[in-house]
Amino acid sequence: MTSLSEFLQVAPVAPDVLAPSLWLIIALPLLGAFICGVFGKMLGRANVHLIACSTVGGAFVLSVLAFWATSSMDLESRRLLSFFVNPFGQDRDYVRYAIAYDYGTWFSAGDFRVNFGLMVDHLSGILLLVITGVGFLIHLYSTSYMEHDPAYARFFAYLNLFVAAMLVLVMADNLVLLFVGWEGVGMASYLLIGFWYEDPAKAWAGRKAFVTNRIGDFAFLIATFLMVLTVGAFTRQADERDFTSVGTSSERYASALSDKGPVTFLGLQKMAEALPDGGPGQVNLSTVINAGPLEGYTFGGVMTAALLLFLLGAAGKSAQLPLYVWLPDAMAGPTPVSALIHAATMVTAGVYLFSRMSALLVLSPTAMATVAIIGALTSLLAALIAFAQDDIKKVLAYSTVSQLGIMFMGVGMGIFWAAVLHLVTHAFFKACLFLGAGSVMHGNGDETDIKKLGGLRREMKWTWGTFFVATLAITGIVPLSGFFSKDAIFHGVHHNHLAGLPWVSSAVYYLGLLIAACTAFYMTRVYLLTFEGPRSKEARVAHAHESAWQMTLPLVVLAILSVVSSVYAWPLLKASGDGRPQPVFENFLSPVFSAMNRVVATGKTVELDTSVPALGDYVFAWLVAVSGGALAGFLYLKFFPSRAGQPVPAFARAVRRAAQNKFYVDELYELVIIRPVKFTAFILFRVVDALLIDTVAVRGTAWVTARVGSALRYVQSGDAQAYAAVMALALVGGVAYALIQVLQ
């Protein structure tokens, strides 16, 4: 009889059979978007719901099969079946625990070529499950939440399009195709945030998200161009030792570049493995580029510049400083949109990008330190702003910014597997929180002010129970998933050290502890004001009502996942080689980050600690979370109610007002950036365009031509004798001029 372990090791569809059909995972939600968008009004509400949900559900089933296939084995020979030959390596250089398919050339220009290639490994596979699984639950939830909206077909078309774009992003095997998905989720977010475009404020929020992301996307493009130039410089200057040290040859590498293009992730990994200082080859990070547009710069300097530009691109999508300002305004869209953007899709793109390019990131301690510090500062700022927000969706929005900052801290300090684990657990409990907030609004007349709610624990039991579980998870309470994933990041941040920048580890770690306490405080505040205590006298409706099963079922599923996903952080396995205890998720992602580990071992750019947290570490992390929650409980259950009606100190009012106004960051951007740009545009319009171009250049030329024509028209009299006289005078003048020239 086959055991469960053996059953899971044999995929229902063989990897080589499934690989050519990977495009179907993207095509299904894309087809749903087309049908709902073009034929939605003719199909009717029920059919739109069926098509939108079934296409994403079908993509989830295919994602499960693809994910399963990445670990498929032949039980008789114990041979792994999910592998393929690395096109950038020698014949026996295999990419293991992955399936891929190249559909041929997408476009080429000269020597530059990009293929349409898809790859699913353990990293992209887990993201596929999150995107399609959580996405399906959000679609199901939306069938009830949006049932009275007249534009339901357009909404589901946009939702399907969003999922399809995110699937392109995580399955792409090269930077250019990833950028297509990157832009796709940006476009879909613009459409969904501004879904109710009849409201000028909501339309403006969509435009704000679009414009802010374009800044990051431009940086992403420049970084991609730099990577293309760097690959070209490397292939020109590297000798055979550079290639043999990483398991390839110059001919093999050049042939793969010709066939696959310079921005394929596997090719970039090979280059990253060859670049660390101390390697046997001719080219390393300190080598000066001797030809081309980057002549005179070192490989390490160019790599750092490119990674910092990628960071700016990731800051746009994942809402980090200085481009985080669009995400809180994304609350203008329907609540399911907030759940989809904030939990499962768009905002995780930056974390995924750096995890996919981990071998490149660890080449630059400077870039890693910048990523970690930006993440820590963003996380702290967002947590402080969340303290004073009264809109339940705004609190959760700033919470998302803060949690993403924690993921960036992990990525910046080299604890990639923990950052991805927190991405996954966050997708579960944050989607549960956002959908729970939507359920609260649905049952309370669309009320979003937490001070005008209260007492919902007794009236919305399913919503209360799931929101409570998700609150405990994000707060960091044992034994829920958020505790373990967050603590894994903080443990790695504390014990990993960047070469030449040892102070970064301690600074980011202690900021992380403060952020954890802040998270517990503001989430406990939201929970207490919404669900506990008496019903507010300012409530829109006297009694709330529970939501339909289409809304509560996704909440229950997500709450359960918020609990059981904690097992991935437990050290239940042993690492290959030294046999040390290893968390399940770290072991699972080890094939993905093997290239990163080889780069670190060669270049010594990061000192990676592979220990697991001890019992004392867990107790300390738990105490930090409990202290923040306990303080919020004391203030909002005892202290503030006992002081009701008493004046608030001026200092406290000023601090709260500053936090409520988001520390005036938007106003600062308005003063420092937007107004100068508008003034410059006004000058260019009024002086350069209207005056110089329109008046002087265009109209002035027309005016001169008209005046000259008016003067010359008097010469055109039609009198033949006058014309003959003019000709005679001209002839005499010409003869006189010729005689003068001859006599001289």
N, C-alpha and C positions, 0 to 999 in steps of 0.2 A: 504494500500500500504506500502511495506517495505521501511523504510528509509535507507540511506547509512550507518548510524551507525549500525543499526540492521543487514544489509547485511554483514558488515565486521566482526560481532561477531559470525557468523555461518559459520564454515569452510565447503567447498564443500565435503571434505572427513573427516569423524569422526576421532578424535584422536586415538581411540582404533583400528580402521581399518587401519589407515596409519602407526602406529608405527612399525608393523612387516616388513614394506616395506622400512624402512629408508635406508637399505643397498643399495637400488637401486640408491640413490643419488651419492654414491661412485662408484657403479658398472658401470654406464653409461660412464663417462669419462675414466674409466679404460678399458672398452671394446673398446672405440674409440682408445685409445693408442695402444691396441693389434692389432686391425684391420689395422690401419694406419702403424704401425711399421712392421707388418709381410707381409701384402698384398698390401701395399701402391703403390708399383711400378706397380703392375698388375692392380690396380683399375683405375689409371689415376688421373690427377690433380683435376678435377671437383668433382669426387667421394670422394677423400680424404677430400676436403674442406667441402663437404656435411656431411660426417660422423663426422669429427672433430667438426664442428660447431653444428650439430644437437645433438650430445651426451652432449655437455656442455649446449646447450639450453634446452634439456630435463631435465638435472640436475637442471637447474634454475627453470623450471616449478615445479618439485618435491619439490624444496627448498621453493618456494612460498607456496605450499600446506602445507608443514611442518610448515613453519613460521605462516601461517594462523591458523593452527590447535593448536598452542600453546596458543591461546586466544579464543578458541571456547567456546560458551556458549549455554545453552538451554534457548531460549527466554521466554518460558512460565513460567518456574520456576526460571529464572535468576540464574541458577546454572552453575558453571564453569565445563566444561567437560574435560579440558586438565590438568589432575593431575594424580599422581600415588603415591602409598604408599612408603614412604621412607624405604628401607630395613633395614636401620640402626636405625630407630626410632620405636616408639610404633605404634600400629595399626592405630591411628588417626593422625599420623604425616605424612602430605602429602607434596609432592613437587608440587607446583602449577605453572601454566603457563608453563608446560613442558610436553613433550612426550618422552618416552624412551622404549627401547626393549633390552633385554638381550638374545643373541643367544647361550648362554651356555659357557662351559669351553673352553678357548683357549689353555691354557697349565697349568700344575701344576707340582710342584716339592716339595715333602714333604708337609709341611703345607702351602707353598706359592702357591697362585692360582691367575690366571688372566683370566677374562672372556672377551669375545668379546661383549661389550655392547656399544650401541649408545644412545645419548641423545641430544635432541634439546630443548633448552629453549630460552628465549628472547636474551641472549647473543650469543649463538652459532647460533641461527636463523638469527640474523642480519648479522653475519659473513658469513653464507651460501649465503645470498642474494648478499653480496658484492663479494664474491669469484666467484660465478657462473654468476652473472649479469655482473660485470666488465670483468670477464674472457671471457664471450661470446662476448662482444664488442671487446676485444683484438683479439679473434679468427677471427671475421669478418674483422677487420682491416688487419690482417695478410694475408688474402686471396689475397689482392691486393699488400701488401708490399712485400710478399715473392713469388710473382707469377713467377719470373724469376729464382728463386733459384733451382738448380737441386735436392737438397735434401729436397724438400718441405714435402714429406711424413714423413721423419724422424723428421722434425721440428714439425709437428702437432702431431705426436706420443708423443714427449717429452712434448709438451704444454698440451696435455690431461693428461699425467701422472702427471704433476705438479699440475693441478687442483684436480685430484683424491687424491693425497697425502695431499694436504691442507684440503680437505674435511674430510679425516680421522682425521687429527689433531684437527679440531674444533668440530667434533661430538663425539669423544672418551669420554667415561665416566670414564676413569681411566688413570693414568699417563703412564702406559706401552703402551697402545694402542695409546695414544697421541704421545709417543716417536716414534712409527712406522711412523706416519705421519710426525713427526719432521725430521726423517732421510730421509723419502721419498722426502720431498721438498729439502733437502740438496743434495740428489743424482740428482734430476731433475734439480736443479740450476747448478750443475757441468756439466751436459750434455748440457744445453742450453747456459750457458756462454761460454763454449768451443765448441759451435756448429760448428763454422768454424775452426776446429782443424788443418786444413792444414797450417794455419798461426800460427807459434810457439808462438807469443805474445798472441794470443787469447786462445790457448791451455793452456798456462801458467796461464792466468787469471782464467780459470776454475779450475786448480789445486790449485791455491792460495785460492779461495773460499772454495774448498773442505777441504783443510788442516786446514784452519783457523776455519772452523765450527766444525771440529773434536775435537778441543780443548774444545770448549763450550759444545759439546755433551758428552764428557767424564765427565765434571763437572755435567751435567744433570743426568747422570747415577749414579754418586756417591751420589748426592742429593736424588735420588729416593731410593737408598739403605738405606740411613740414615732415610728416612721417613718410610720405612718398619720396621727398627729396633725401631724407635720411637713409632710406632703403637703397636708393640709387647711389649715394655716396659710399655706403657700406660695401655694396657689390663691386664698386670700382677699386676701393682701397684694400679690401680684405685679401689676405693670401690664403693658401690652401690650409694652413694650420688653423685659421679662424673657423673654417668649415668642418674640418675633421674633428675638432674638439667638441663639436655639438652634434656629431653623428650625421654629417652630410658631406657633400663635396661642392665645389664651385659650379661644376657643370650641372649637378642635380638642382642646386638652388636657383641658378639662372634659368634652367628649363621650367621649374615650377613657377617662377616669377612670370615667365612668358605665358604659361598656361593659365595661371590663377590670378595674376595681378599682384601688385606690391602691397596692398593693404589687407591681405588675407590674414586672419589672426594666427594661423599656424606658422606662416612665414615671419610675422612680427615676433613670435615667440622664439624662433630659431635665432633671429638677429639679437634679441635680448639676451639669450644665453651666451652669445659670443662676445658681447660688449664689456662685461665687468672687467675692471682692472685686476691684473694678476693672472689673467688667462694666458694660454700659450701663443695666441695669435698676434698679428701685427696691429690690429685695430682694437682699441678699447675706449673707455669713456673719455680719457684725457687726450686721445688722438685728435689732431687738428684736421678738419676737412680741407683737402687740397685743391678742389675744383668745384665748379658749379655755383649756384646761387648762395650756398651756405659756406663758401670758401672763407677760411680764417676762423671759423667757429669750431669748437670741440663737439664731439658726438654727445658727450654728457651735457653740455650746455644747451644744445638743440633739443635733446630729449627732455630736459627739465622745462624748457620753454613750451614744448608741445604738450607736456602733461599738465602744466599750469593752464594752458588754453583749454584742454579737455576739462579741467576742473571748472573753468568758467562756464563751459557748456553744460556740465553736470549741475552746476549751481542754478542754472535756469530751469532745467527739468525737475531737479530734486529740491528746489526751493531752499537754497543756501545763500548766505551772504555773498554778494550784495543783491542777489536777484530773487530773494524769497518773497518779495512784497506782493506778488500776484496770487499766491496760494490762498491766503485768507479771504481774498475777494472772490475766489472760486466758489464760495458758498452761495453765490447768486444763482447758480444752477440748481436743478432739482436735487434732493437729498441722495438718491441713488447715484447720481453723477459724482457727488462728493465722495461717496464710498468707493466708487470705482477709481477715481483719480487718486485719492489719498491713500488707498490701501493696496490695491492689487496691480496697478498698472503704471501710469505715467511717472509718478514721483519716485518710483524705485529704479528708473532707468539709469540714473547717475551711479548708483551703487552697483548695478549690474555691469555697467561699462567698465568701471575700475576693477571689478572682480574678474571680468573677462580679460582685461589687459594687465593683470597682476604682475606678470613677469616684466613688463615695461615699467610699471610704477615703482617697483623695488629697486630699480636702477638709480633712482634719484631720492636720497633722503630729504633733500630740500622740498621737493614736490610732496612727499609723504607728510612731512611736518606741516606744510601749508594746508593740505587736505584735513589733517587731524585738528589743527587749530581753528580753521574755518568751521568745521563741524561742531567743535566744542562751543565756540562763540555764538554760532547760530542757535544751537540747542538751548543755551542759557538764556539768550535774548528772547526766544520764542516762549520759553517756560515762564519768564517773568511777565511777559505780556499777557499770557494766559491767565495769570493770577486774577486780573481785574476784569476780564471779559464776562459779560452777562448773557450773551447769545450762545446757546449750547453748541451750535455748529461752529462758531468762531473759536470757542475753547478747544474743540476737537481739531480744528484746522491748525491752530498754533501748536497743539500737541503733536500733530503730524510733522510739522517743521522741526520740532524739538527731537522727536524720535529719529527722524532722518539724519539729524546732526549726530546722534549717537552712532548710527551706522557709519557715517563718514569718519568718525573718530576711530572706529574699528578698522576701516579700510586704510586710513592714513597711518595707523600703527602696525599694519601687517597682519591683523587677525581677521583675515578675509572670511574664513568659514563662519565665524561667529557673527560677522556683519550680515552675511547672507541668511543665517539662521534667524537673526532678529528681523530681517526683511520678511521672512516667511511668517513668523509668529505675529509680527505687527500686522501683516495682511489679514490675519484671522481676527485678532481682537479689535483692530481699528475699524475694519468693515462692520463688525458686530456693534461697535459703539456708534458709528455713523447711521447704520440702519436702525439701531435702537433710538437714536435721536429723531430719525424720520418717523418712527412709530409713535414717539412721544408727541411730535407735532401733529401727526395724523389724528391722534385721539384727543387733542386739546385745542382744536380750532386753529392750527398752524401757529401756535404760540412758540416762540423760541427763547424768550427771556426766562432764565432759570429762576429768577426771583418772583415770577408770576405763575409758578407751577406748584410743586410741593405735594406730598401725600400720595404720589402715584403708586407707591408700593402696594397699596391695598386695591387699587382700581385697574392696574395694568400688570398683572402678576408675571406673565410670560416676558414682557418687555423688561420689567424690573429684574427678574432673575438673570436673564442673559446680560443685561447692562451691568449688573453687579459682578458677574463673573469676569466680563471683559475689563471692568475697572480694576479688579484685583490683579488681572494679568498685566495690564499696562503699568500699574503701580509697582509691581515686583513683589508679589506675595507668594510664598511657597504654598503648593507645589505647581503653580501655574507657569505657562511657557515663558511669559515675559520676564519672570524672575531669572530663569536659567539663561535665556539668550542675552539679556542685558548684562548679567553678571559675567558671562563668558567674555563679552567685549571688554568690560572694565578690568577683568583679570589679565587679559592679553595686553591691554593698554598699559597697565601698571608694570608688567614684567618684560615687555618688548622695549628695545632701545634702538634709536636711530643713530647711525654712525656720524659722529661729529656734533650731534644735537641731543645729548643725554637728558637735558632739562625738559624736553618736550613731553616725555613720558609722564613725569610727575605732575607737570602743569595740567595736562589734559585729564589725568586720572582724578585729581582733586576737583577739577571743574565737573567731571562726570559724577562724582559723589553729590555735589551740590545740585546738579541737574536731576539726579534720581530723587532726592528729597523734594525738590520743587514739583516734579511730576506727581508724586504721591499727594502733595498738598492740593494742587489745582484739580486733580481728578476726584479726590475725595470731596472737595467743595462742590463740584458739579453733581456728583451723585447725591450728596446730602440735600442740597437745595432742590433737586428735581424729584427725588423719590421719598425722602424722609420728612418728618415733621407734619404740621397741619397744612391743609390746602390754602394757597394764597387767596387773600380777599380780592386781589386784582385779576384772578384767573378769568380767561375768556369764557370758559364753560364751567358750570358748577361741578360736573362729574365727567371724568375722562372715560373713554371706552377703549377696550383692547382692540388691536388690529386684526385683520383677517389672517387666515392660516398662511396665505401666500407671503405674508410679511413676517409672521412669527416663526415659521419653519426655518427660513434661512438664519434667523437669529439663534435658534437652538443649535443648528449645525455648526455655526461659527463659534458659539460658546463652547461646544464640546471640543472642537479643534483647538481652541485656545488653551484647553486643559491638556489634551493628549499629546499635542506636539512638543510638550516639554521633554518627552522621552528622547528626542534627538540630541539634547544637550547632556544626557547622562553618559558617563564614561563606562559603557558596557562592553566595549571592544578593546582589542589590543592592537597597538600600532605594529605594522610590519617592520622587522628589523630589530628594534630594541625591546619590543613587547610591552611598552609602557601603556597604562590605561589611556584610552582615547575615546572622546565623545563620539557618538554614533554619526553625527553630522560631519564632524571633521574627517572621520574615516571615509564617509561616503563621498566627500568632495576632494579627497586626496589626489585622485587622478587628474582633476582639473587644475590643481595648484602645484602639481609636481614640477612644472617648468619654473614657477616662481621660487620654489625651494632650491632648485639647482642654481638659479641666479644668485640667491642669497648665500648659498654655500660657497660659491666661487668669489663673489664680489665683497662679501662681508659688509654690505650696506645696511643691513638690519640684523640685530641680535634677537632672534625669534625664540621665545620661551614656549615650550610645548607641554608644560605642566598643566594639571587640572586644578581647579579651586579646591582648597581644603575645607573641612567643616567650619573652621573659624572664619574663612572668607565668606562662606554662605551666611553664617550668622550675622557677620558685620553688615553684609549687603541687605539682609532682611531688616536689621535694626534701622538702617538708613531709611528704607522705605516706610517702615512703621512710624518712625519719628515724624516724617512729613505728613502722613495720614492722621496721626494722633493730634498733631498741632491743628490741622484743619478741623478735625472733629471737636476739639476743645473750643476753638474760636466760633464755629458756626452752630454748635449745639448748646454751649453754655455762655461764653463770654459776650458775644454780640447780642444774643437775645436778652441777657441781663442788663445790657446798656441801651436797650431800645428807647428812643426818644431823647437820649442825651447827645449833646453836640460832639462831633468828631473832631479831634485835634487838627489844626491847620496843616501840620506837616503830613499827617496821614492822608488828608484829602488831596494834597498836592501830589504825593506819590501815587495814589490811586488814579488821579486824573491823568498823570503822565503815562501810566501803564495802560489805562483805557484808551488813550490816544496813540498807543503803539510806540511810545517814546518819540513821537513826532518824526519817525523815519520817513513816512510819505511826504510830510511837509518839508523835510530836509531835501529830499530828492526833487520836490517841486521847486525849491529855491535854488539849489545848486546845479541841477541838470536840466529840468524841464523848461523853466523860464528862460535861462540863457539860450537853449536850443530854439525856443519859440521866438525869442528876440532876434537871434541870428537869422532865422527863417524870415521874419518880418522885414529885416534890413535887406536880405537878398531879394525878397519879393518887391518891396517898394522902390529900392534904389537900383539894384542890378537889373531885375526883370522889367518892372514897370517903367522906370525912368530911362536907364541906359539902353536896354534891349528894345522895349516896345516903342519908347518915345524917340530916342536918339537914333538907334540903329535901324529899326524897322520903319517906323513912321517918318523919321528924318530922311532916310533914303527915298521914301515915296514922295516926301515934300519937295526935296531937291529935284527929283526927276520931274515932278509935276510943274515946278517953276521954270525949269529949263525948257520943258516942252511948250509951256505957255509963251515963252519968249521966242522960241524958234518958229512957232506957228505963223508969226507975222512975216517970216521970210518966204513962206509957202503961199505966194500971192496968185499963182496961175498965169502971170504975165510973162510971155516968151521973151519979149524985148528986155525985160528986167533980168531974166535969167542969163541972156546973152551978154548983157553988160557986166554982170558979176563974173561970168566966165572970162571975158576979155580983161577985166581988171586983174583977175587971178593970174592970167597968162602973162600980163605985163609985169606983175610982181615977181613971178617965177623967173622971167628972163633977167630982170634987174638983179635978183639975188645971185643968179648964175654968173653974170658979168662981174659982180663985186668979188665973188670967190675966185674967178680966173685972174682978175687984175691984182689981187693980193698974192 
